[in-house]
Amino acid sequence: MDPEYLSILMCPKTKGSLRLASDEELSQVNLRRQAEADGGDALQAGLVCESGGLLYPIRDGIPVLLADEAIELAPVPDKPHPTESAE
């Protein structure tokens, strides 16, 4: 995706900036969608709004920036602080 085009797009829900989804994020979303009954086709690309924890699919090269189409990203578990003990 053209970086200039990406710089003018924003999340329709939070108005936050968007970035291209990483391969790992796409893989996690696709695995979760496969486990659901209406999984649909695997996503090849997407845009992430970090402030909202959302992923917007890119289908046939076109970003689908509709709030109803947004996919919630699984929260990343907090890593324990090195001085904290894991009990």
Gaussian input, Z-matrix of N, CA and C with variables (Angstrom, degrees):
# hf/3-21g

backbone

0 1
 N
 C     1     B1
 C     2     B2     1     A1
 N     3     B3     2     A2     1     D1
 C     4     B4     3     A3     2     D2
 C     5     B5     4     A4     3     D3
 N     6     B6     5     A5     4     D4
 C     7     B7     6     A6     5     D5
 C     8     B8     7     A7     6     D6
 N     9     B9     8     A8     7     D7
 C    10    B10     9     A9     8     D8
 C    11    B11    10    A10     9     D9
 N    12    B12    11    A11    10    D10
 C    13    B13    12    A12    11    D11
 C    14    B14    13    A13    12    D12
 N    15    B15    14    A14    13    D13
 C    16    B16    15    A15    14    D14
 C    17    B17    16    A16    15    D15
 N    18    B18    17    A17    16    D16
 C    19    B19    18    A18    17    D17
 C    20    B20    19    A19    18    D18
 N    21    B21    20    A20    19    D19
 C    22    B22    21    A21    20    D20
 C    23    B23    22    A22    21    D21
 N    24    B24    23    A23    22    D22
 C    25    B25    24    A24    23    D23
 C    26    B26    25    A25    24    D24
 N    27    B27    26    A26    25    D25
 C    28    B28    27    A27    26    D26
 C    29    B29    28    A28    27    D27
 N    30    B30    29    A29    28    D28
 C    31    B31    30    A30    29    D29
 C    32    B32    31    A31    30    D30
 N    33    B33    32    A32    31    D31
 C    34    B34    33    A33    32    D32
 C    35    B35    34    A34    33    D33
 N    36    B36    35    A35    34    D34
 C    37    B37    36    A36    35    D35
 C    38    B38    37    A37    36    D36
 N    39    B39    38    A38    37    D37
 C    40    B40    39    A39    38    D38
 C    41    B41    40    A40    39    D39
 N    42    B42    41    A41    40    D40
 C    43    B43    42    A42    41    D41
 C    44    B44    43    A43    42    D42
 N    45    B45    44    A44    43    D43
 C    46    B46    45    A45    44    D44
 C    47    B47    46    A46    45    D45
 N    48    B48    47    A47    46    D46
 C    49    B49    48    A48    47    D47
 C    50    B50    49    A49    48    D48
 N    51    B51    50    A50    49    D49
 C    52    B52    51    A51    50    D50
 C    53    B53    52    A52    51    D51
 N    54    B54    53    A53    52    D52
 C    55    B55    54    A54    53    D53
 C    56    B56    55    A55    54    D54
 N    57    B57    56    A56    55    D55
 C    58    B58    57    A57    56    D56
 C    59    B59    58    A58    57    D57
 N    60    B60    59    A59    58    D58
 C    61    B61    60    A60    59    D59
 C    62    B62    61    A61    60    D60
 N    63    B63    62    A62    61    D61
 C    64    B64    63    A63    62    D62
 C    65    B65    64    A64    63    D63
 N    66    B66    65    A65    64    D64
 C    67    B67    66    A66    65    D65
 C    68    B68    67    A67    66    D66
 N    69    B69    68    A68    67    D67
 C    70    B70    69    A69    68    D68
 C    71    B71    70    A70    69    D69
 N    72    B72    71    A71    70    D70
 C    73    B73    72    A72    71    D71
 C    74    B74    73    A73    72    D72
 N    75    B75    74    A74    73    D73
 C    76    B76    75    A75    74    D74
 C    77    B77    76    A76    75    D75
 N    78    B78    77    A77    76    D76
 C    79    B79    78    A78    77    D77
 C    80    B80    79    A79    78    D78
 N    81    B81    80    A80    79    D79
 C    82    B82    81    A81    80    D80
 C    83    B83    82    A82    81    D81
 N    84    B84    83    A83    82    D82
 C    85    B85    84    A84    83    D83
 C    86    B86    85    A85    84    D84
 N    87    B87    86    A86    85    D85
 C    88    B88    87    A87    86    D86
 C    89    B89    88    A88    87    D87
 N    90    B90    89    A89    88    D88
 C    91    B91    90    A90    89    D89
 C    92    B92    91    A91    90    D90
 N    93    B93    92    A92    91    D91
 C    94    B94    93    A93    92    D92
 C    95    B95    94    A94    93    D93
 N    96    B96    95    A95    94    D94
 C    97    B97    96    A96    95    D95
 C    98    B98    97    A97    96    D96
 N    99    B99    98    A98    97    D97
 C   100   B100    99    A99    98    D98
 C   101   B101   100   A100    99    D99
 N   102   B102   101   A101   100   D100
 C   103   B103   102   A102   101   D101
 C   104   B104   103   A103   102   D102
 N   105   B105   104   A104   103   D103
 C   106   B106   105   A105   104   D104
 C   107   B107   106   A106   105   D105
 N   108   B108   107   A107   106   D106
 C   109   B109   108   A108   107   D107
 C   110   B110   109   A109   108   D108
 N   111   B111   110   A110   109   D109
 C   112   B112   111   A111   110   D110
 C   113   B113   112   A112   111   D111
 N   114   B114   113   A113   112   D112
 C   115   B115   114   A114   113   D113
 C   116   B116   115   A115   114   D114
 N   117   B117   116   A116   115   D115
 C   118   B118   117   A117   116   D116
 C   119   B119   118   A118   117   D117
 N   120   B120   119   A119   118   D118
 C   121   B121   120   A120   119   D119
 C   122   B122   121   A121   120   D120
 N   123   B123   122   A122   121   D121
 C   124   B124   123   A123   122   D122
 C   125   B125   124   A124   123   D123
 N   126   B126   125   A125   124   D124
 C   127   B127   126   A126   125   D125
 C   128   B128   127   A127   126   D126
 N   129   B129   128   A128   127   D127
 C   130   B130   129   A129   128   D128
 C   131   B131   130   A130   129   D129
 N   132   B132   131   A131   130   D130
 C   133   B133   132   A132   131   D131
 C   134   B134   133   A133   132   D132
 N   135   B135   134   A134   133   D133
 C   136   B136   135   A135   134   D134
 C   137   B137   136   A136   135   D135
 N   138   B138   137   A137   136   D136
 C   139   B139   138   A138   137   D137
 C   140   B140   139   A139   138   D138
 N   141   B141   140   A140   139   D139
 C   142   B142   141   A141   140   D140
 C   143   B143   142   A142   141   D141
 N   144   B144   143   A143   142   D142
 C   145   B145   144   A144   143   D143
 C   146   B146   145   A145   144   D144
 N   147   B147   146   A146   145   D145
 C   148   B148   147   A147   146   D146
 C   149   B149   148   A148   147   D147
 N   150   B150   149   A149   148   D148
 C   151   B151   150   A150   149   D149
 C   152   B152   151   A151   150   D150
 N   153   B153   152   A152   151   D151
 C   154   B154   153   A153   152   D152
 C   155   B155   154   A154   153   D153
 N   156   B156   155   A155   154   D154
 C   157   B157   156   A156   155   D155
 C   158   B158   157   A157   156   D156
 N   159   B159   158   A158   157   D157
 C   160   B160   159   A159   158   D158
 C   161   B161   160   A160   159   D159
 N   162   B162   161   A161   160   D160
 C   163   B163   162   A162   161   D161
 C   164   B164   163   A163   162   D162
 N   165   B165   164   A164   163   D163
 C   166   B166   165   A165   164   D164
 C   167   B167   166   A166   165   D165
 N   168   B168   167   A167   166   D166
 C   169   B169   168   A168   167   D167
 C   170   B170   169   A169   168   D168
 N   171   B171   170   A170   169   D169
 C   172   B172   171   A171   170   D170
 C   173   B173   172   A172   171   D171
 N   174   B174   173   A173   172   D172
 C   175   B175   174   A174   173   D173
 C   176   B176   175   A175   174   D174
 N   177   B177   176   A176   175   D175
 C   178   B178   177   A177   176   D176
 C   179   B179   178   A178   177   D177
 N   180   B180   179   A179   178   D178
 C   181   B181   180   A180   179   D179
 C   182   B182   181   A181   180   D180
 N   183   B183   182   A182   181   D181
 C   184   B184   183   A183   182   D182
 C   185   B185   184   A184   183   D183
 N   186   B186   185   A185   184   D184
 C   187   B187   186   A186   185   D185
 C   188   B188   187   A187   186   D186
 N   189   B189   188   A188   187   D187
 C   190   B190   189   A189   188   D188
 C   191   B191   190   A190   189   D189
 N   192   B192   191   A191   190   D190
 C   193   B193   192   A192   191   D191
 C   194   B194   193   A193   192   D192
 N   195   B195   194   A194   193   D193
 C   196   B196   195   A195   194   D194
 C   197   B197   196   A196   195   D195
 N   198   B198   197   A197   196   D196
 C   199   B199   198   A198   197   D197
 C   200   B200   199   A199   198   D198
 N   201   B201   200   A200   199   D199
 C   202   B202   201   A201   200   D200
 C   203   B203   202   A202   201   D201
 N   204   B204   203   A203   202   D202
 C   205   B205   204   A204   203   D203
 C   206   B206   205   A205   204   D204
 N   207   B207   206   A206   205   D205
 C   208   B208   207   A207   206   D206
 C   209   B209   208   A208   207   D207
 N   210   B210   209   A209   208   D208
 C   211   B211   210   A210   209   D209
 C   212   B212   211   A211   210   D210
 N   213   B213   212   A212   211   D211
 C   214   B214   213   A213   212   D212
 C   215   B215   214   A214   213   D213
 N   216   B216   215   A215   214   D214
 C   217   B217   216   A216   215   D215
 C   218   B218   217   A217   216   D216
 N   219   B219   218   A218   217   D217
 C   220   B220   219   A219   218   D218
 C   221   B221   220   A220   219   D219
 N   222   B222   221   A221   220   D220
 C   223   B223   222   A222   221   D221
 C   224   B224   223   A223   222   D222
 N   225   B225   224   A224   223   D223
 C   226   B226   225   A225   224   D224
 C   227   B227   226   A226   225   D225
 N   228   B228   227   A227   226   D226
 C   229   B229   228   A228   227   D227
 C   230   B230   229   A229   228   D228
 N   231   B231   230   A230   229   D229
 C   232   B232   231   A231   230   D230
 C   233   B233   232   A232   231   D231
 N   234   B234   233   A233   232   D232
 C   235   B235   234   A234   233   D233
 C   236   B236   235   A235   234   D234
 N   237   B237   236   A236   235   D235
 C   238   B238   237   A237   236   D236
 C   239   B239   238   A238   237   D237
 N   240   B240   239   A239   238   D238
 C   241   B241   240   A240   239   D239
 C   242   B242   241   A241   240   D240
 N   243   B243   242   A242   241   D241
 C   244   B244   243   A243   242   D242
 C   245   B245   244   A244   243   D243
 N   246   B246   245   A245   244   D244
 C   247   B247   246   A246   245   D245
 C   248   B248   247   A247   246   D246
 N   249   B249   248   A248   247   D247
 C   250   B250   249   A249   248   D248
 C   251   B251   250   A250   249   D249
 N   252   B252   251   A251   250   D250
 C   253   B253   252   A252   251   D251
 C   254   B254   253   A253   252   D252
 N   255   B255   254   A254   253   D253
 C   256   B256   255   A255   254   D254
 C   257   B257   256   A256   255   D255
 N   258   B258   257   A257   256   D256
 C   259   B259   258   A258   257   D257
 C   260   B260   259   A259   258   D258

   B1=1.4450
   B2=1.5275
   B3=1.2898
   B4=1.4605
   B5=1.5358
   B6=1.3442
   B7=1.4708
   B8=1.5304
   B9=1.3215
   B10=1.4673
   B11=1.5309
   B12=1.3260
   B13=1.4634
   B14=1.5290
   B15=1.3229
   B16=1.4570
   B17=1.5289
   B18=1.3229
   B19=1.4655
   B20=1.5297
   B21=1.3379
   B22=1.4649
   B23=1.5305
   B24=1.3271
   B25=1.4597
   B26=1.5237
   B27=1.3324
   B28=1.4625
   B29=1.5180
   B30=1.3015
   B31=1.4566
   B32=1.5265
   B33=1.3338
   B34=1.4523
   B35=1.5361
   B36=1.3222
   B37=1.4696
   B38=1.5285
   B39=1.3381
   B40=1.4686
   B41=1.5161
   B42=1.3164
   B43=1.4747
   B44=1.5286
   B45=1.3429
   B46=1.4565
   B47=1.5179
   B48=1.3205
   B49=1.4644
   B50=1.5207
   B51=1.3154
   B52=1.4593
   B53=1.5159
   B54=1.3226
   B55=1.4530
   B56=1.5233
   B57=1.3243
   B58=1.4615
   B59=1.5248
   B60=1.3069
   B61=1.4676
   B62=1.5160
   B63=1.3123
   B64=1.4600
   B65=1.5308
   B66=1.3218
   B67=1.4701
   B68=1.5262
   B69=1.3226
   B70=1.4614
   B71=1.5281
   B72=1.3306
   B73=1.4612
   B74=1.5281
   B75=1.3352
   B76=1.4661
   B77=1.5207
   B78=1.3255
   B79=1.4580
   B80=1.5269
   B81=1.3247
   B82=1.4679
   B83=1.5219
   B84=1.3303
   B85=1.4678
   B86=1.5226
   B87=1.3224
   B88=1.4628
   B89=1.5271
   B90=1.3221
   B91=1.4632
   B92=1.5200
   B93=1.3252
   B94=1.4600
   B95=1.5262
   B96=1.3450
   B97=1.4656
   B98=1.5224
   B99=1.3432
   B100=1.4669
   B101=1.5243
   B102=1.3212
   B103=1.4613
   B104=1.5246
   B105=1.3229
   B106=1.4607
   B107=1.5258
   B108=1.3044
   B109=1.4700
   B110=1.5281
   B111=1.3227
   B112=1.4677
   B113=1.5314
   B114=1.3089
   B115=1.4552
   B116=1.5125
   B117=1.3140
   B118=1.4612
   B119=1.5148
   B120=1.3221
   B121=1.4588
   B122=1.5281
   B123=1.3231
   B124=1.4623
   B125=1.5245
   B126=1.3213
   B127=1.4617
   B128=1.5214
   B129=1.3072
   B130=1.4576
   B131=1.5218
   B132=1.3434
   B133=1.4559
   B134=1.5196
   B135=1.3127
   B136=1.4584
   B137=1.5150
   B138=1.3091
   B139=1.4612
   B140=1.5148
   B141=1.3224
   B142=1.4586
   B143=1.5178
   B144=1.3289
   B145=1.4607
   B146=1.5285
   B147=1.3135
   B148=1.4623
   B149=1.5174
   B150=1.3297
   B151=1.4604
   B152=1.5237
   B153=1.3313
   B154=1.4543
   B155=1.5076
   B156=1.3380
   B157=1.4581
   B158=1.5170
   B159=1.3341
   B160=1.4568
   B161=1.5154
   B162=1.3249
   B163=1.4558
   B164=1.5204
   B165=1.3330
   B166=1.4641
   B167=1.5220
   B168=1.3200
   B169=1.4688
   B170=1.5230
   B171=1.3187
   B172=1.4628
   B173=1.5246
   B174=1.3228
   B175=1.4636
   B176=1.5171
   B177=1.3173
   B178=1.4695
   B179=1.5277
   B180=1.3380
   B181=1.4603
   B182=1.5156
   B183=1.3310
   B184=1.4717
   B185=1.5275
   B186=1.3445
   B187=1.4614
   B188=1.5295
   B189=1.3190
   B190=1.4600
   B191=1.5287
   B192=1.3251
   B193=1.4555
   B194=1.5286
   B195=1.3130
   B196=1.4514
   B197=1.5225
   B198=1.3313
   B199=1.4644
   B200=1.5249
   B201=1.3365
   B202=1.4638
   B203=1.5193
   B204=1.3234
   B205=1.4648
   B206=1.5280
   B207=1.3309
   B208=1.4667
   B209=1.5277
   B210=1.3188
   B211=1.4632
   B212=1.5190
   B213=1.3226
   B214=1.4649
   B215=1.5181
   B216=1.3257
   B217=1.4650
   B218=1.5158
   B219=1.3077
   B220=1.4637
   B221=1.5164
   B222=1.3293
   B223=1.4603
   B224=1.5256
   B225=1.3102
   B226=1.4651
   B227=1.5124
   B228=1.3555
   B229=1.4580
   B230=1.5198
   B231=1.3395
   B232=1.4620
   B233=1.5200
   B234=1.3230
   B235=1.4667
   B236=1.5229
   B237=1.3299
   B238=1.4642
   B239=1.5215
   B240=1.3033
   B241=1.4626
   B242=1.5237
   B243=1.3331
   B244=1.4777
   B245=1.5140
   B246=1.3376
   B247=1.4639
   B248=1.5213
   B249=1.3462
   B250=1.4632
   B251=1.5226
   B252=1.3102
   B253=1.4616
   B254=1.5169
   B255=1.3182
   B256=1.4616
   B257=1.5072
   B258=1.3377
   B259=1.4626
   B260=1.4839
   A1=108.50
   A2=116.03
   A3=122.72
   A4=109.48
   A5=118.13
   A6=120.75
   A7=113.03
   A8=117.94
   A9=120.06
   A10=110.02
   A11=116.15
   A12=121.16
   A13=109.65
   A14=116.50
   A15=121.38
   A16=111.02
   A17=116.84
   A18=120.09
   A19=113.08
   A20=118.19
   A21=119.46
   A22=112.83
   A23=117.40
   A24=120.48
   A25=110.24
   A26=115.82
   A27=120.15
   A28=109.93
   A29=114.76
   A30=121.82
   A31=108.89
   A32=117.70
   A33=119.23
   A34=113.69
   A35=115.81
   A36=120.00
   A37=112.01
   A38=116.66
   A39=120.45
   A40=113.38
   A41=116.48
   A42=123.41
   A43=111.55
   A44=116.36
   A45=121.86
   A46=111.59
   A47=115.61
   A48=120.79
   A49=110.28
   A50=115.40
   A51=122.76
   A52=110.10
   A53=115.91
   A54=122.20
   A55=107.74
   A56=115.68
   A57=119.61
   A58=109.98
   A59=116.44
   A60=121.88
   A61=109.59
   A62=115.70
   A63=120.92
   A64=109.12
   A65=115.84
   A66=120.63
   A67=110.58
   A68=116.77
   A69=120.83
   A70=110.94
   A71=117.48
   A72=120.75
   A73=110.80
   A74=116.36
   A75=119.97
   A76=110.98
   A77=116.55
   A78=121.06
   A79=110.93
   A80=117.22
   A81=121.12
   A82=111.18
   A83=117.11
   A84=120.80
   A85=109.95
   A86=117.42
   A87=120.47
   A88=111.98
   A89=117.52
   A90=120.54
   A91=110.91
   A92=116.16
   A93=120.51
   A94=111.16
   A95=117.07
   A96=121.18
   A97=111.20
   A98=117.21
   A99=120.40
   A100=110.89
   A101=116.15
   A102=120.67
   A103=111.58
   A104=117.36
   A105=121.28
   A106=109.65
   A107=115.89
   A108=121.19
   A109=112.41
   A110=117.79
   A111=121.21
   A112=110.86
   A113=116.87
   A114=122.46
   A115=115.49
   A116=118.47
   A117=120.70
   A118=111.67
   A119=115.50
   A120=121.31
   A121=110.65
   A122=115.15
   A123=120.63
   A124=109.73
   A125=115.27
   A126=120.88
   A127=109.67
   A128=116.42
   A129=122.05
   A130=111.71
   A131=116.63
   A132=121.28
   A133=108.95
   A134=115.56
   A135=120.29
   A136=110.75
   A137=114.94
   A138=122.58
   A139=108.11
   A140=116.11
   A141=121.86
   A142=110.24
   A143=114.77
   A144=122.38
   A145=105.36
   A146=116.25
   A147=119.61
   A148=112.13
   A149=117.94
   A150=119.77
   A151=111.77
   A152=116.97
   A153=120.20
   A154=113.51
   A155=117.68
   A156=120.93
   A157=112.54
   A158=115.47
   A159=121.28
   A160=111.58
   A161=115.27
   A162=122.08
   A163=107.67
   A164=115.53
   A165=121.74
   A166=107.64
   A167=117.60
   A168=119.80
   A169=112.04
   A170=114.99
   A171=122.00
   A172=104.65
   A173=115.92
   A174=121.03
   A175=109.43
   A176=116.29
   A177=122.13
   A178=111.19
   A179=116.07
   A180=121.44
   A181=114.61
   A182=117.48
   A183=121.20
   A184=109.31
   A185=117.50
   A186=119.72
   A187=110.55
   A188=115.78
   A189=121.31
   A190=107.05
   A191=115.52
   A192=120.89
   A193=111.07
   A194=114.39
   A195=122.05
   A196=107.92
   A197=116.92
   A198=120.32
   A199=111.52
   A200=117.63
   A201=120.83
   A202=113.15
   A203=118.02
   A204=122.48
   A205=112.09
   A206=117.63
   A207=121.60
   A208=110.04
   A209=114.85
   A210=122.44
   A211=107.57
   A212=116.24
   A213=119.52
   A214=109.58
   A215=114.89
   A216=120.24
   A217=108.43
   A218=115.83
   A219=120.29
   A220=108.42
   A221=117.29
   A222=118.82
   A223=111.13
   A224=115.18
   A225=120.59
   A226=107.32
   A227=117.71
   A228=119.04
   A229=111.19
   A230=114.99
   A231=119.72
   A232=109.55
   A233=114.29
   A234=118.94
   A235=107.65
   A236=117.54
   A237=118.69
   A238=110.56
   A239=115.22
   A240=120.51
   A241=108.37
   A242=118.22
   A243=120.13
   A244=114.59
   A245=118.00
   A246=119.44
   A247=112.41
   A248=117.01
   A249=119.92
   A250=109.11
   A251=115.17
   A252=118.49
   A253=108.96
   A254=115.38
   A255=120.81
   A256=108.20
   A257=116.77
   A258=120.75
   A259=110.88
   D1=139.03
   D2=-179.77
   D3=-61.85
   D4=122.60
   D5=-178.75
   D6=-58.03
   D7=-33.53
   D8=179.56
   D9=-66.62
   D10=-42.04
   D11=178.07
   D12=-63.73
   D13=-43.31
   D14=-179.91
   D15=-62.07
   D16=-34.99
   D17=-177.17
   D18=-67.65
   D19=-20.34
   D20=-179.74
   D21=-97.25
   D22=-10.13
   D23=178.67
   D24=-80.50
   D25=149.58
   D26=176.55
   D27=-143.29
   D28=158.40
   D29=178.09
   D30=-65.65
   D31=126.88
   D32=-179.84
   D33=-68.61
   D34=-19.21
   D35=-177.82
   D36=-89.02
   D37=-48.16
   D38=-174.35
   D39=-106.11
   D40=-12.12
   D41=-174.43
   D42=66.49
   D43=15.46
   D44=177.85
   D45=-79.09
   D46=166.87
   D47=179.47
   D48=-74.31
   D49=161.01
   D50=-178.93
   D51=-120.90
   D52=152.45
   D53=174.14
   D54=-139.58
   D55=161.70
   D56=178.13
   D57=-67.25
   D58=139.76
   D59=177.91
   D60=-70.55
   D61=143.02
   D62=176.94
   D63=-77.74
   D64=163.35
   D65=176.86
   D66=-59.69
   D67=-37.70
   D68=-179.75
   D69=-65.40
   D70=-42.90
   D71=178.91
   D72=-63.47
   D73=-43.62
   D74=178.60
   D75=-62.66
   D76=-41.00
   D77=179.37
   D78=-62.10
   D79=-44.98
   D80=179.80
   D81=-63.10
   D82=-43.40
   D83=179.11
   D84=-64.54
   D85=-43.38
   D86=-179.40
   D87=-64.71
   D88=-39.36
   D89=177.26
   D90=-63.19
   D91=-43.01
   D92=179.50
   D93=-65.50
   D94=-40.16
   D95=179.99
   D96=-67.51
   D97=-34.36
   D98=177.85
   D99=-64.14
   D100=-34.55
   D101=-178.55
   D102=-73.46
   D103=-20.52
   D104=179.35
   D105=-85.42
   D106=157.17
   D107=-178.04
   D108=-63.84
   D109=-37.78
   D110=-176.72
   D111=-105.26
   D112=45.20
   D113=-174.19
   D114=-54.02
   D115=-37.66
   D116=179.90
   D117=70.10
   D118=-171.31
   D119=179.85
   D120=-72.72
   D121=151.12
   D122=177.78
   D123=-66.87
   D124=140.43
   D125=177.34
   D126=-79.28
   D127=135.94
   D128=177.48
   D129=-97.90
   D130=-23.82
   D131=-178.18
   D132=-156.07
   D133=159.45
   D134=178.75
   D135=-165.92
   D136=167.55
   D137=176.36
   D138=-116.45
   D139=135.89
   D140=-177.01
   D141=-109.22
   D142=132.77
   D143=169.90
   D144=-105.51
   D145=104.74
   D146=-176.42
   D147=-68.79
   D148=-33.89
   D149=-178.36
   D150=-66.74
   D151=-25.50
   D152=179.23
   D153=-107.33
   D154=-6.97
   D155=-178.17
   D156=63.65
   D157=38.50
   D158=-175.61
   D159=-121.23
   D160=151.32
   D161=173.93
   D162=-122.51
   D163=128.32
   D164=176.35
   D165=-104.29
   D166=126.86
   D167=-177.92
   D168=-68.75
   D169=151.89
   D170=169.62
   D171=-113.06
   D172=117.37
   D173=-178.67
   D174=-116.49
   D175=126.43
   D176=-178.81
   D177=52.96
   D178=37.57
   D179=177.23
   D180=80.40
   D181=3.69
   D182=-177.06
   D183=-114.55
   D184=121.26
   D185=176.98
   D186=-67.11
   D187=132.16
   D188=178.31
   D189=-98.96
   D190=91.10
   D191=-174.99
   D192=-96.85
   D193=62.43
   D194=176.06
   D195=-115.78
   D196=130.43
   D197=-177.49
   D198=-56.13
   D199=-34.96
   D200=179.71
   D201=-69.33
   D202=-19.88
   D203=-179.43
   D204=-93.48
   D205=-7.83
   D206=-178.10
   D207=-64.82
   D208=142.80
   D209=178.70
   D210=-113.13
   D211=124.78
   D212=179.52
   D213=-70.59
   D214=133.27
   D215=175.79
   D216=-84.34
   D217=143.22
   D218=177.58
   D219=-66.71
   D220=135.33
   D221=178.57
   D222=-63.84
   D223=143.34
   D224=177.30
   D225=-84.23
   D226=123.69
   D227=-179.22
   D228=-62.42
   D229=141.50
   D230=178.22
   D231=-66.53
   D232=137.90
   D233=175.36
   D234=-83.97
   D235=138.97
   D236=178.04
   D237=-64.89
   D238=144.98
   D239=176.69
   D240=-65.65
   D241=141.68
   D242=-176.31
   D243=-54.34
   D244=-26.75
   D245=-179.39
   D246=-87.72
   D247=-9.87
   D248=178.89
   D249=-86.11
   D250=142.38
   D251=177.18
   D252=-94.25
   D253=143.20
   D254=177.49
   D255=-89.69
   D256=105.63
   D257=-177.86
   D258=-103.55

